Amino acid sequence: MREDFLHYIWKHKKIGVNNLKTVNGEPVMINSVGQHNYNSGPDFFNAQLKIGNQLWAGNVEIHIKSSDWFLHNHEQDKAYDNVILHVVWEDDTEVFRKDNSVIPTLELKNIVDVGLLHNYERLFAKQNKWINCENDFAIVDGFILDNWLERLYFERLERKSKNIETLLAASKNDWEAVLFKMLTRNFGLKVNGESFFSLAQSIDFSIIRKTRNTPLVLEALLLGQSGLLEKDVEDAYHLSLKKEYEFLKLKFNLNNTQVLPLQFFRLRPPNFPTIRLSQLASLYGTNQNLFSKIIEIKKLEEFYELFKVSTSKFWESHYTFQKKSKTIKKTLTKSFVDLLLINTILPLKFSYSKQKGEVIDNEIIKLATSITSEKNNIIKAFNNLKKVSNSSLHSQALIQLKSEYCDKNKCLQCAIGNSLISANA
């Protein structure tokens, strides 16, 4: 038995509301269960109850056993002075207020529906399961699942918006600078994401504004600041970039000692940092006011057009400075742009509209549902239980579900878990 299950029972009135009585036989009428408190202090604030003939307004505390009151030292904590009802699974001792009056106790073990208890025990049965509900996930009602995934998607956007707010404050409310940092991180993908982000952090965005009109200069800035120009290479393009970077380093007093080392190992050549940084330089070299354009665009096809950029000429026949390769135009792929949209563009559009007090949920949903679902182990595992991920909205929602609910055993706060526990109960 878990205490959060008792919270669930009380919050959703899974004990019925008729003929409730305290352990001392006083009738209990619930006008309001109160506000669920997820922080320290009583479990429910501002409940409204009628106990016997007395109307009460105050807090409700919930425990497995009555004696847990003393185990948790509540008798010494003033925060619990206004508790009007003690809800427990098993009553094993009386609990007193400071004036020596007994706090009314409602015992649950004999009034909870047997079917509800069976469903709860089945869901949390200790087995080697990937998620608690994996045996029943396939039978969850489609309407419940779709609505819950949409809510989870916006939960994930809200979480990402907190990080964006931090970047915005550090950038003195410069949305273009925030976009640059987020795009740079995501151009590095999983392997070089943090390294690319440290690169973006090392360059004041005002320098990007001053250098982006000349492609070679901007590319020299990014490659040089990332440490990719430090080795001596007998190549004319490398020498020209290095010379340009040395000038920029002196002019803008650049420091790259905090930039994390870049990785080439186990990367496919199109994802080499040399290629990605050249493409990033091309993106900023061909687009003024990129953030404004992103905010204005509402159609997926227009985003694909905006991000139709490739490397500089040199990288069409190279992946590294040291070796020449077959000549091929290295343009951002649709799948790569999808990742930029999922991890940068949509969170930014959401955060910007939130700051402006505007609601663009329908626009966000339309874009997210038109982008192909991500492919990773989490999405594959959910799809093996039930084919559920048809878009990036679904895949992002499922990642949120797994990380914030399944992994933390928060089934009682999950619409899926709720539906399975309540089924036929």
C-alpha positions in Angstrom: 0.0 0.0 0.0 1.3 3.4 -1.0 0.3 6.7 0.5 -0.3 8.3 -2.9 -3.0 5.7 -3.5 -4.8 7.0 -0.5 -4.4 10.6 -1.8 -5.9 9.4 -5.1 -8.9 7.8 -3.2 -9.5 11.0 -1.2 -9.0 13.4 -4.1 -11.3 11.5 -6.4 -13.8 10.5 -3.8 -13.3 6.8 -4.6 -15.0 5.9 -1.3 -18.4 7.3 -2.1 -19.7 10.2 -0.1 -22.7 8.6 1.6 -22.7 7.1 5.1 -19.1 7.9 5.8 -18.2 7.8 9.5 -15.2 8.4 11.6 -13.8 5.6 13.7 -15.8 7.1 16.6 -19.0 6.8 14.6 -19.5 10.5 13.7 -21.0 11.0 10.2 -18.7 12.7 7.7 -20.0 14.8 4.8 -17.5 16.0 2.2 -18.3 19.4 0.7 -14.8 19.9 -0.7 -11.8 17.5 -0.4 -9.5 20.5 -0.5 -6.5 21.5 -2.6 -3.9 18.8 -3.1 -0.6 19.9 -1.7 2.5 18.4 -3.3 5.0 20.2 -1.0 5.7 20.0 2.7 2.7 20.4 5.1 -0.7 18.7 5.2 -1.7 16.8 2.2 -4.9 18.8 1.4 -5.5 22.4 2.1 -8.8 24.2 2.7 -11.1 21.2 2.8 -14.7 21.8 3.8 -16.4 19.0 5.8 -19.3 18.4 8.1 -18.3 16.0 11.0 -21.2 15.2 13.2 -23.2 18.4 13.5 -20.2 20.7 13.1 -19.0 22.4 9.9 -15.3 22.5 9.5 -12.9 24.3 7.2 -9.2 23.3 7.3 -6.6 20.7 6.3 -6.7 17.0 5.8 -3.7 14.8 6.5 -3.4 11.2 5.0 -1.3 8.3 6.3 -1.1 4.5 5.9 -1.4 4.2 9.7 -2.6 6.7 12.3 0.7 6.2 14.2 2.5 7.6 11.2 1.5 11.0 12.6 4.0 10.6 15.3 6.5 8.8 13.1 6.6 12.0 11.0 6.7 14.2 14.1 3.6 16.1 13.1 2.7 16.7 16.7 5.7 19.0 16.9 4.9 20.9 13.7 2.6 24.0 13.8 1.8 23.4 10.1 -0.5 20.6 11.3 -2.4 22.5 13.9 -5.3 23.1 11.5 -5.9 19.5 10.5 -9.6 18.7 10.7 -9.6 15.1 9.5 -7.0 12.4 9.6 -7.6 9.9 6.7 -5.8 6.6 7.2 -5.8 3.1 5.7 -5.6 1.6 9.2 -6.4 3.3 12.5 -4.0 2.0 15.1 -3.8 4.9 17.6 -5.6 8.1 18.5 -4.1 11.4 17.5 -4.6 14.5 19.7 -4.6 18.2 19.1 -2.6 20.5 21.4 -5.8 21.1 23.4 -6.0 17.4 23.9 -9.1 17.0 21.7 -9.0 14.0 19.4 -8.5 14.7 15.7 -11.4 12.8 13.9 -10.1 9.8 11.9 -11.6 8.2 8.8 -10.4 4.7 8.2 -10.4 3.5 4.6 -9.5 -0.2 4.6 -13.1 -1.5 4.9 -14.8 1.0 2.6 -12.6 1.0 -0.5 -14.1 -0.8 -3.5 -12.5 -4.3 -3.8 -12.2 -3.9 -7.6 -10.4 -0.6 -7.2 -8.0 -2.2 -4.8 -7.4 -5.1 -7.1 -6.7 -2.8 -10.1 -4.3 -0.8 -8.0 -2.4 -3.9 -6.8 -2.3 -5.3 -10.4 -0.8 -2.0 -11.7 1.9 -1.8 -9.1 2.6 -5.5 -8.9 6.4 -6.0 -8.6 7.4 -7.5 -11.8 10.2 -6.9 -14.3 8.1 -4.5 -16.4 9.3 -1.7 -18.6 6.4 0.4 -17.4 3.8 -0.5 -14.8 0.9 -0.6 -17.2 2.6 -2.4 -20.1 0.2 -5.4 -19.9 -2.8 -3.1 -20.2 -1.5 -0.2 -22.3 -3.1 -1.6 -25.5 -6.6 -1.6 -24.1 -6.6 2.1 -22.9 -9.4 4.0 -24.5 -8.3 5.9 -27.5 -10.1 9.1 -26.5 -8.4 9.1 -23.1 -5.0 8.4 -24.6 -5.3 11.1 -27.3 -6.3 13.8 -24.9 -3.6 12.8 -22.4 -0.9 12.8 -25.0 -1.9 16.3 -26.1 -1.8 17.5 -22.5 1.6 15.8 -22.0 2.9 17.5 -25.1 2.1 20.9 -23.7 3.6 19.9 -20.4 6.8 19.2 -22.2 6.7 22.6 -23.9 6.1 24.2 -20.5 9.2 22.4 -19.1 11.3 23.5 -22.1 10.0 27.1 -21.8 11.6 27.3 -18.3 15.0 26.7 -19.9 14.2 29.3 -22.5 13.3 31.8 -19.9 16.7 31.3 -18.2 18.5 31.8 -21.6 16.3 34.9 -22.2 17.3 36.5 -18.9 21.0 35.8 -19.5 20.6 37.3 -23.0 19.0 40.5 -21.7 15.7 39.6 -23.4 17.3 39.2 -26.9 15.2 36.5 -28.6 17.6 36.3 -31.6 20.4 35.5 -29.2 18.3 32.8 -27.5 17.5 31.3 -30.9 21.2 31.2 -31.9 22.1 29.4 -28.7 19.3 26.8 -29.1 19.9 26.2 -32.8 23.6 25.8 -32.2 23.0 23.3 -29.5 20.7 21.3 -31.7 23.0 21.5 -34.7 25.4 19.5 -32.6 22.8 16.8 -32.0 23.2 14.4 -29.1 26.9 13.8 -29.4 28.1 17.4 -29.8 25.1 19.3 -28.4 26.7 20.5 -25.2 30.0 21.3 -27.0 28.1 23.4 -29.6 26.1 25.1 -26.8 29.4 26.0 -25.0 30.5 27.5 -28.3 27.4 29.6 -28.6 27.8 30.7 -25.0 31.4 31.9 -25.7 30.3 34.3 -28.5 28.2 37.4 -27.8 25.5 37.5 -30.4 26.4 41.0 -31.3 29.5 39.5 -32.9 27.3 37.2 -35.0 25.4 40.2 -36.2 28.6 42.0 -37.2 30.1 39.0 -39.1 27.3 37.2 -40.7 27.3 39.3 -43.9 30.6 37.7 -45.0 30.3 33.8 -45.2 34.0 33.1 -44.8 34.2 35.4 -41.8 31.3 33.8 -40.0 32.5 30.3 -40.7 36.0 31.3 -39.5 34.5 32.6 -36.3 32.5 29.4 -35.6 35.3 26.9 -36.6 38.0 28.9 -34.9 36.1 29.4 -31.6 35.3 25.7 -31.6 39.0 24.8 -31.8 38.9 23.2 -35.2 41.5 25.6 -36.7 44.2 25.0 -34.1 46.1 22.3 -35.9 48.5 23.2 -38.7 47.0 22.0 -42.0 48.6 22.5 -45.4 45.4 23.7 -47.1 44.7 27.2 -48.6 41.1 27.3 -47.2 42.2 26.3 -43.7 44.9 28.9 -43.8 42.5 31.7 -44.9 40.0 30.7 -42.2 42.8 30.6 -39.5 44.1 34.0 -40.6 40.6 35.5 -40.4 39.9 33.9 -37.0 43.2 35.3 -35.5 42.0 38.8 -36.6 38.5 38.3 -35.1 40.0 36.9 -31.9 42.0 40.1 -31.4 39.3 42.4 -32.6 36.5 41.0 -30.3 38.8 39.7 -27.5 37.5 36.2 -28.0 38.2 33.4 -25.5 37.4 29.8 -26.2 38.9 28.1 -23.1 35.4 27.2 -21.8 34.4 25.6 -25.1 34.0 21.8 -24.7 36.0 19.5 -27.1 34.2 18.3 -30.2 33.7 14.7 -31.1 34.0 13.0 -34.5 34.1 9.4 -33.2 31.1 7.2 -34.1 29.4 10.1 -36.1 28.3 9.6 -39.7 30.3 12.1 -41.8 27.3 14.3 -42.6 27.0 15.0 -38.9 30.7 15.9 -38.4 31.0 19.2 -36.5 32.9 20.7 -39.5 29.8 20.2 -41.7 27.2 21.3 -39.1 29.1 24.5 -38.3 29.5 25.4 -41.9 25.7 24.8 -42.4 25.0 26.9 -39.4 27.2 29.7 -40.7 25.3 29.5 -44.1 21.9 29.7 -42.3 22.9 32.9 -40.5 24.7 34.3 -43.5 21.6 34.1 -45.7 19.0 35.1 -43.2 18.6 38.5 -41.4 16.3 38.6 -38.4 15.9 34.8 -38.4 13.8 34.8 -35.2 11.2 37.2 -36.7 10.9 35.0 -39.8 10.4 31.9 -37.6 7.7 33.6 -35.6 5.8 34.7 -38.7 5.9 31.3 -40.4 2.9 29.0 -39.8 3.3 26.3 -42.5 5.7 23.4 -42.3 6.7 23.7 -46.0 7.8 27.3 -45.4 10.1 26.0 -42.6 11.7 23.5 -44.9 12.3 26.2 -47.4 13.8 28.5 -44.7 16.2 25.8 -43.7 17.2 24.8 -47.2 20.9 25.6 -46.6 24.1 23.8 -47.3 27.8 24.2 -46.6 30.4 26.5 -48.1 32.0 25.3 -51.3 35.0 23.8 -49.6 32.9 21.3 -47.6 31.2 20.0 -50.7 34.3 17.9 -51.3 35.5 17.5 -47.7 34.3 16.3 -44.3 37.6 17.2 -42.6 40.4 19.6 -43.6 42.9 16.7 -44.0 41.1 14.6 -46.6 39.3 15.2 -49.8 36.1 13.3 -50.6 33.6 12.8 -53.4 31.9 16.1 -54.2 28.4 16.4 -53.0 26.2 19.3 -52.0 25.6 18.9 -48.2 22.1 20.4 -47.6 20.2 20.0 -44.4 18.0 17.0 -44.6 14.2 17.0 -43.9 14.8 14.7 -40.9 17.4 17.1 -39.5 15.1 20.1 -40.0 12.3 18.1 -38.2 14.6 17.8 -35.2 15.3 21.5 -35.2 11.6 22.2 -35.4 10.8 19.8 -32.5 13.6 20.9 -30.2 14.1 24.6 -31.0 11.4 26.2 -33.2 8.2 25.0 -31.6 9.4 25.5 -28.0 10.5 29.0 -29.0 7.2 29.9 -30.7 5.4 28.6 -27.6 7.5 30.5 -25.1 7.4 33.7 -27.2 3.6 33.6 -27.5 3.3 32.8 -23.7 5.4 35.9 -22.9 3.3 38.0 -25.2 0.1 36.7 -23.6 -1.0 35.2 -26.9 -2.5 31.7 -27.4 -1.3 29.8 -30.4 -2.0 26.3 -29.2 -3.9 25.3 -32.4 -1.0 26.5 -34.5 1.5 24.5 -32.4 -0.7 21.4 -32.5 -1.1 21.7 -36.3 2.7 21.9 -36.8 3.6 19.2 -34.3 1.1 16.8 -35.8 2.4 17.4 -39.3 6.0 16.5 -38.3 7.0 12.9 -38.5 7.3 11.0 -35.2 10.8 10.7 -33.7 12.5 7.3 -33.7 14.2 6.2 -30.5 14.0 3.4 -28.0 11.2 4.9 -26.0 8.9 5.5 -29.0 9.7 2.0 -30.3 8.8 0.4 -27.0 5.5 2.2 -26.7 4.6 1.4 -30.3 5.3 -2.3 -29.6 2.7 -2.1 -26.9 0.3 -0.2 -29.1 0.8 1.7 -32.3 0.4 5.2 -30.9 3.1 7.5 -32.2 2.1 9.0 -35.5 3.7 12.5 -35.2 6.2 14.6 -33.2 3.4 15.6 -30.9 2.9 12.0 -29.9 6.7 11.2 -29.7 7.4 14.2 -27.5 4.4 13.4 -25.3 5.5 9.8 -24.9 9.0 10.9 -23.9 7.3 13.2 -21.3 5.1 10.3 -20.2 8.0 7.9 -19.7 10.4 10.3 -18.0 8.0 12.2 -15.8 5.4 9.6 -15.0 6.4 6.0 -15.8 9.9 6.2 -14.5 8.7 8.0 -11.3 5.8 5.6 -10.7 3.3 8.5 -10.9 0.6 6.3 -12.3 -2.0 7.9 -10.0 -1.3 11.3 -11.6 -1.5 9.8 -15.1 -4.7 9.6 -17.1 -3.8 6.2 -18.3 -3.1 4.9 -14.8 -6.3 6.5 -13.5 -8.4 4.8 -16.2 -6.9 1.4 -15.5 -7.4 1.7 -11.7 -11.0 2.9 -12.1 -11.9 0.3 -14.7 -14.9 -1.8 -13.6 -14.5 -0.5 -10.0 
